[in-house]
């Protein structure tokens, strides 16, 4: 499990990794990772919910700034609707551990992020 966490951190980093003395994620730094909601197929880019990614990080859309706040970390986040109202779809993942890690990152930045399972 610990190995998976470190592999995930390397996966998220979009820039060269900082020295080990510096945290990779902090309240002031996000990996700005695209691809949680984007699939590239040749020259075509598809943005949206991926069917195989059942664990989804969601943030209730409380203010107009919510989407902008999430996109500071996850540029391909988008607004979606449910029976409970509008929310920001921050990212979809095939495993809960990865989704929880991203949710915690967003929570550290003040977002009301949570993981929802879509069967």
Buried (B, 14 or more C-beta within 10 A) or exposed (E): EEEEEEEBBEEBBEEEEEEEEEEBBEEEBBBEBBBBBBEEEEEEEEEEBBEEBBBBBBBBBEEEEBBEBBBBBBBBBBEBEEEEEEBBBBBBBEEEEBBBBBBEBBEBBEBBBBBBEEE
